[in-house]
Amino acid sequence: MSSPARIGIAGIGGRVGRLLVEETAAAGLTLAGGTGRGDDLAALAARCDVVIDFTHADTAIRHAAILAGSGVAWVLGSTGLSGDQQRAVDDAATAIAIVQAANFSPGVVLMQALAHRMAAALPAADYDAEIVEMHHRQKVDAPSGTALTLGRTVAAARGVDLADVRDSGRDGHTGARRPGAIGFAALRGGQVVGEHTLSFTAGAEQLCLTHRAFDRRVFATGAIRAAIWVAGHTPGLYGMDDVLALR
């Protein structure tokens, strides 16, 4: 766009929302306003070019309908979407440009790219894939959206569907590990911003990828980068790998 994008923030009073206000100003963009619980998203959409949304999965269907009708681009960071909620986002992408990501950190995006290469090179029969994540005690979904995205990345590289090989929450007498399974473990405590480790373990070696977020600002900075990129784009569903030109 020739002029700075006008940014609207859904959930402007939240922890990430407040950081988005600061990062909007730091990027020289215009803050068109924001919404809190019960505020009018349609009115906000009417005065901005991009809505950045880190609210909650429960708002996804309503927000998708409003923004698709408004023609405003959408940067969506809500995680834990159900099948119906994701379908609403997919449908909206036929009308507007959407950048959807479970994690807007550039480091995590690069981690996913590396995960794909490693999973493609390391046979599932020999290298067991496990994903361990830890977040603050307030997080409501588990495994995290980022962990699930990593799992889907590994599964895709191995030519399988994550739903067929996912193994979460082992407890009790579980028996031997299923060949080809992708395991998940979710830890919660304190105010950990986010930690993810993907390991590939064979009989003779282990390779691990780990990402640690120390400050939520990294998510806000990435979301602003996505907002600048998506403003004026043709309709479609994009990811942070598109924003970072990784594909």
C-alpha positions as a Markdown table, in Angstrom:
| # | Residue | x | y | z |
|---|---|---|---|---|
| 1 | Met | 0.0 | 0.0 | 0.0 |
| 2 | Ser | 1.2 | 3.5 | -0.7 |
| 3 | Ser | 0.3 | 4.9 | 2.7 |
| 4 | Pro | 0.9 | 3.3 | 6.1 |
| 5 | Ala | -1.6 | 0.6 | 6.9 |
| 6 | Arg | -4.4 | 1.5 | 9.4 |
| 7 | Ile | -4.3 | -1.2 | 12.1 |
| 8 | Gly | -7.3 | -2.4 | 14.2 |
| 9 | Ile | -6.7 | -4.6 | 17.2 |
| 10 | Ala | -9.3 | -7.1 | 18.4 |
| 11 | Gly | -8.7 | -7.7 | 22.1 |
| 12 | Ile | -6.8 | -4.4 | 22.5 |
| 13 | Gly | -6.8 | -4.7 | 26.3 |
| 14 | Gly | -5.2 | -8.1 | 26.4 |
| 15 | Arg | -1.5 | -8.8 | 27.1 |
| 16 | Val | -0.6 | -9.1 | 23.5 |
| 17 | Gly | -3.1 | -6.4 | 22.5 |
| 18 | Arg | -1.3 | -3.8 | 24.6 |
| 19 | Leu | 2.1 | -4.8 | 23.0 |
| 20 | Leu | 0.5 | -4.5 | 19.6 |
| 21 | Val | -0.4 | -0.9 | 20.3 |
| 22 | Glu | 3.2 | -0.1 | 21.1 |
| 23 | Glu | 4.5 | -2.0 | 18.1 |
| 24 | Thr | 2.0 | -0.3 | 15.7 |
| 25 | Ala | 3.4 | 3.1 | 16.8 |
| 26 | Ala | 7.0 | 1.8 | 16.6 |
| 27 | Ala | 6.4 | 0.7 | 13.0 |
| 28 | Gly | 5.0 | 4.1 | 12.0 |
| 29 | Leu | 1.6 | 2.7 | 11.3 |
| 30 | Thr | -1.8 | 4.2 | 12.2 |
| 31 | Leu | -3.8 | 2.7 | 15.1 |
| 32 | Ala | -7.4 | 2.9 | 13.9 |
| 33 | Gly | -8.7 | 1.6 | 17.3 |
| 34 | Gly | -9.5 | -1.7 | 19.0 |
| 35 | Thr | -12.2 | -3.8 | 20.5 |
| 36 | Gly | -12.7 | -5.3 | 23.9 |
| 37 | Arg | -15.3 | -7.8 | 25.1 |
| 38 | Gly | -18.7 | -7.0 | 23.4 |
| 39 | Asp | -17.4 | -4.1 | 21.3 |
| 40 | Asp | -18.4 | -3.7 | 17.6 |
| 41 | Leu | -15.8 | -5.3 | 15.4 |
| 42 | Ala | -17.7 | -4.2 | 12.2 |
| 43 | Ala | -17.4 | -0.6 | 13.2 |
| 44 | Leu | -13.6 | -1.1 | 13.8 |
| 45 | Ala | -13.3 | -2.9 | 10.4 |
| 46 | Ala | -14.9 | 0.1 | 8.6 |
| 47 | Arg | -12.0 | 2.4 | 9.6 |
| 48 | Cys | -8.9 | 0.1 | 9.1 |
| 49 | Asp | -7.0 | -1.9 | 6.5 |
| 50 | Val | -6.0 | -4.8 | 8.7 |
| 51 | Val | -7.5 | -6.3 | 11.9 |
| 52 | Ile | -5.0 | -8.2 | 14.2 |
| 53 | Asp | -6.8 | -10.7 | 16.3 |
| 54 | Phe | -5.3 | -12.6 | 19.3 |
| 55 | Thr | -8.6 | -13.1 | 21.1 |
| 56 | His | -10.1 | -16.6 | 21.5 |
| 57 | Ala | -11.1 | -19.5 | 19.4 |
| 58 | Asp | -14.7 | -18.9 | 20.3 |
| 59 | Thr | -14.7 | -15.6 | 18.4 |
| 60 | Ala | -13.4 | -17.1 | 15.2 |
| 61 | Ile | -16.7 | -17.8 | 13.4 |
| 62 | Arg | -18.2 | -14.5 | 14.3 |
| 63 | His | -15.0 | -12.6 | 13.4 |
| 64 | Ala | -14.7 | -14.5 | 10.1 |
| 65 | Ala | -18.2 | -13.5 | 9.0 |
| 66 | Ile | -17.7 | -9.8 | 10.0 |
| 67 | Leu | -14.3 | -9.4 | 8.4 |
| 68 | Ala | -15.2 | -11.3 | 5.2 |
| 69 | Gly | -18.2 | -9.0 | 4.8 |
| 70 | Ser | -16.0 | -5.9 | 5.4 |
| 71 | Gly | -13.3 | -6.8 | 2.9 |
| 72 | Val | -10.6 | -6.0 | 5.6 |
| 73 | Ala | -7.5 | -8.2 | 5.8 |
| 74 | Trp | -7.1 | -10.3 | 8.9 |
| 75 | Val | -4.0 | -11.4 | 11.0 |
| 76 | Leu | -5.3 | -14.2 | 13.1 |
| 77 | Gly | -3.3 | -15.6 | 16.1 |
| 78 | Ser | -6.0 | -17.3 | 18.1 |
| 79 | Thr | -5.2 | -21.0 | 18.7 |
| 80 | Gly | -7.2 | -24.1 | 19.6 |
| 81 | Leu | -9.7 | -23.7 | 16.8 |
| 82 | Ser | -12.2 | -26.5 | 16.3 |
| 83 | Gly | -13.0 | -28.0 | 12.9 |
| 84 | Asp | -16.0 | -25.7 | 12.4 |
| 85 | Gln | -14.1 | -22.6 | 13.5 |
| 86 | Gln | -11.2 | -23.4 | 11.1 |
| 87 | Arg | -13.7 | -24.0 | 8.3 |
| 88 | Ala | -15.1 | -20.5 | 8.9 |
| 89 | Val | -11.6 | -19.0 | 8.6 |
| 90 | Asp | -11.0 | -21.0 | 5.4 |
| 91 | Asp | -14.3 | -19.8 | 3.9 |
| 92 | Ala | -13.4 | -16.2 | 4.8 |
| 93 | Ala | -10.1 | -16.5 | 3.0 |
| 94 | Thr | -12.1 | -16.7 | -0.3 |
| 95 | Ala | -13.1 | -13.1 | 0.3 |
| 96 | Ile | -10.2 | -11.5 | 2.2 |
| 97 | Ala | -6.5 | -12.0 | 2.7 |
| 98 | Ile | -5.7 | -13.7 | 6.0 |
| 99 | Val | -2.4 | -14.5 | 7.7 |
| 100 | Gln | -3.1 | -17.2 | 10.2 |
| 101 | Ala | -0.3 | -18.6 | 12.5 |
| 102 | Ala | -0.2 | -20.4 | 15.8 |
| 103 | Asn | 3.0 | -18.5 | 16.5 |
| 104 | Phe | 4.2 | -15.2 | 14.9 |
| 105 | Ser | 7.8 | -15.5 | 16.1 |
| 106 | Pro | 10.3 | -15.6 | 13.2 |
| 107 | Gly | 12.3 | -18.2 | 15.1 |
| 108 | Val | 9.4 | -20.6 | 15.4 |
| 109 | Val | 8.7 | -20.2 | 11.7 |
| 110 | Leu | 12.3 | -21.2 | 10.9 |
| 111 | Met | 12.1 | -24.0 | 13.4 |
| 112 | Gln | 9.1 | -25.4 | 11.4 |
| 113 | Ala | 11.1 | -25.2 | 8.2 |
| 114 | Leu | 14.0 | -27.1 | 9.8 |
| 115 | Ala | 11.5 | -29.6 | 11.3 |
| 116 | His | 10.2 | -30.4 | 7.9 |
| 117 | Arg | 13.7 | -31.1 | 6.5 |
| 118 | Met | 14.7 | -33.2 | 9.4 |
| 119 | Ala | 11.5 | -35.3 | 9.4 |
| 120 | Ala | 11.9 | -35.9 | 5.7 |
| 121 | Ala | 15.5 | -37.1 | 6.1 |
| 122 | Leu | 15.0 | -39.2 | 9.3 |
| 123 | Pro | 12.9 | -42.3 | 8.8 |
| 124 | Ala | 9.9 | -42.7 | 11.2 |
| 125 | Ala | 10.8 | -46.4 | 11.6 |
| 126 | Asp | 14.2 | -45.4 | 13.1 |
| 127 | Tyr | 13.7 | -41.9 | 14.6 |
| 128 | Asp | 11.0 | -41.4 | 17.2 |
| 129 | Ala | 9.5 | -37.8 | 17.1 |
| 130 | Glu | 8.5 | -36.2 | 20.4 |
| 131 | Ile | 7.3 | -32.7 | 21.1 |
| 132 | Val | 7.4 | -31.1 | 24.5 |
| 133 | Glu | 6.0 | -27.7 | 25.2 |
| 134 | Met | 5.7 | -25.5 | 28.3 |
| 135 | His | 3.5 | -22.4 | 28.8 |
| 136 | His | 2.2 | -20.2 | 31.6 |
| 137 | Arg | -0.5 | -21.5 | 33.9 |
| 138 | Gln | -3.3 | -19.4 | 32.3 |
| 139 | Lys | -3.0 | -21.1 | 28.9 |
| 140 | Val | -6.3 | -22.9 | 28.2 |
| 141 | Asp | -5.4 | -25.2 | 25.2 |
| 142 | Ala | -3.0 | -28.2 | 25.2 |
| 143 | Pro | -1.0 | -29.1 | 23.3 |
| 144 | Ser | -0.2 | -25.6 | 22.2 |
| 145 | Gly | -1.1 | -24.5 | 18.7 |
| 146 | Thr | 2.6 | -24.2 | 17.9 |
| 147 | Ala | 3.2 | -27.8 | 19.1 |
| 148 | Leu | 0.4 | -29.1 | 17.0 |
| 149 | Thr | 1.8 | -27.1 | 14.0 |
| 150 | Leu | 5.2 | -28.8 | 14.5 |
| 151 | Gly | 3.5 | -32.1 | 14.7 |
| 152 | Arg | 1.6 | -31.5 | 11.4 |
| 153 | Thr | 4.9 | -30.4 | 9.8 |
| 154 | Val | 6.6 | -33.6 | 10.9 |
| 155 | Ala | 3.6 | -35.7 | 9.8 |
| 156 | Ala | 3.4 | -34.0 | 6.4 |
| 157 | Ala | 7.1 | -34.5 | 5.8 |
| 158 | Arg | 6.6 | -38.2 | 6.5 |
| 159 | Gly | 3.6 | -38.5 | 4.3 |
| 160 | Val | 1.0 | -39.3 | 7.0 |
| 161 | Asp | -1.9 | -37.5 | 8.7 |
| 162 | Leu | -1.2 | -36.3 | 12.2 |
| 163 | Ala | -4.5 | -37.6 | 13.5 |
| 164 | Asp | -3.4 | -41.1 | 12.6 |
| 165 | Val | -0.1 | -41.0 | 14.5 |
| 166 | Arg | -0.6 | -38.5 | 17.3 |
| 167 | Asp | 0.1 | -39.7 | 20.8 |
| 168 | Ser | -0.8 | -37.3 | 23.6 |
| 169 | Gly | -1.0 | -37.6 | 27.4 |
| 170 | Arg | 0.5 | -41.0 | 28.1 |
| 171 | Asp | -0.6 | -42.2 | 31.5 |
| 172 | Gly | -0.6 | -45.6 | 33.2 |
| 173 | His | 0.3 | -48.9 | 31.5 |
| 174 | Thr | 0.5 | -47.7 | 27.9 |
| 175 | Gly | 2.5 | -50.5 | 26.4 |
| 176 | Ala | 5.4 | -50.0 | 24.0 |
| 177 | Arg | 5.6 | -46.9 | 21.9 |
| 178 | Arg | 3.7 | -47.2 | 18.6 |
| 179 | Pro | 6.1 | -47.2 | 15.6 |
| 180 | Gly | 5.8 | -44.0 | 13.7 |
| 181 | Ala | 4.0 | -42.2 | 16.5 |
| 182 | Ile | 4.4 | -38.4 | 17.1 |
| 183 | Gly | 4.3 | -37.8 | 20.8 |
| 184 | Phe | 3.2 | -34.7 | 22.7 |
| 185 | Ala | 3.7 | -33.6 | 26.3 |
| 186 | Ala | 2.3 | -30.3 | 27.6 |
| 187 | Leu | 3.7 | -28.6 | 30.8 |
| 188 | Arg | 2.1 | -25.6 | 32.5 |
| 189 | Gly | 3.4 | -23.4 | 35.2 |
| 190 | Gly | 4.3 | -19.9 | 36.3 |
| 191 | Gln | 4.5 | -17.3 | 33.6 |
| 192 | Val | 6.5 | -19.1 | 31.0 |
| 193 | Val | 6.0 | -17.3 | 27.7 |
| 194 | Gly | 6.6 | -20.4 | 25.5 |
| 195 | Glu | 9.0 | -23.2 | 25.1 |
| 196 | His | 9.0 | -25.9 | 22.4 |
| 197 | Thr | 11.4 | -28.8 | 21.8 |
| 198 | Leu | 11.1 | -31.3 | 19.0 |
| 199 | Ser | 13.3 | -34.3 | 19.3 |
| 200 | Phe | 14.2 | -37.1 | 16.9 |
| 201 | Thr | 15.6 | -40.1 | 18.9 |
| 202 | Ala | 17.1 | -43.2 | 17.4 |
| 203 | Gly | 19.0 | -46.1 | 18.9 |
| 204 | Ala | 22.4 | -44.4 | 18.4 |
| 205 | Glu | 21.7 | -40.7 | 18.4 |
| 206 | Gln | 19.3 | -37.9 | 19.2 |
| 207 | Leu | 18.7 | -34.5 | 17.4 |
| 208 | Cys | 16.7 | -31.7 | 19.1 |
| 209 | Leu | 15.3 | -28.4 | 18.0 |
| 210 | Thr | 14.4 | -26.0 | 20.8 |
| 211 | His | 12.8 | -22.5 | 20.7 |
| 212 | Arg | 12.3 | -20.4 | 23.8 |
| 213 | Ala | 10.3 | -17.1 | 23.8 |
| 214 | Phe | 11.4 | -14.8 | 26.6 |
| 215 | Asp | 9.0 | -11.9 | 25.8 |
| 216 | Arg | 5.5 | -11.8 | 24.3 |
| 217 | Arg | 6.7 | -8.8 | 22.3 |
| 218 | Val | 8.2 | -11.2 | 19.7 |
| 219 | Phe | 4.6 | -12.3 | 18.8 |
| 220 | Ala | 3.4 | -8.7 | 18.5 |
| 221 | Thr | 6.4 | -7.7 | 16.4 |
| 222 | Gly | 5.8 | -10.6 | 14.1 |
| 223 | Ala | 2.1 | -9.9 | 13.8 |
| 224 | Ile | 2.8 | -6.3 | 12.8 |
| 225 | Arg | 5.2 | -7.6 | 10.2 |
| 226 | Ala | 2.4 | -9.8 | 8.9 |
| 227 | Ala | -0.1 | -6.9 | 8.9 |
| 228 | Ile | 2.2 | -4.8 | 6.8 |
| 229 | Trp | 2.7 | -7.7 | 4.4 |
| 230 | Val | -1.0 | -8.7 | 4.1 |
| 231 | Ala | -2.4 | -5.2 | 3.6 |
| 232 | Gly | -3.6 | -5.0 | 0.0 |
| 233 | His | -3.0 | -8.7 | -0.8 |
| 234 | Thr | -5.4 | -10.8 | -2.8 |
| 235 | Pro | -7.8 | -13.0 | -0.9 |
| 236 | Gly | -6.3 | -16.2 | 0.4 |
| 237 | Leu | -5.1 | -18.0 | 3.5 |
| 238 | Tyr | -1.4 | -17.3 | 4.1 |
| 239 | Gly | 1.1 | -18.2 | 6.9 |
| 240 | Met | 4.2 | -16.6 | 8.4 |
| 241 | Asp | 6.3 | -18.7 | 6.0 |
| 242 | Asp | 4.7 | -16.6 | 3.2 |
| 243 | Val | 5.4 | -13.4 | 5.1 |
| 244 | Leu | 9.1 | -14.4 | 5.6 |
| 245 | Ala | 9.3 | -15.6 | 2.0 |
| 246 | Leu | 10.2 | -19.1 | 3.0 |
| 247 | Arg | 8.1 | -20.7 | 0.2 |
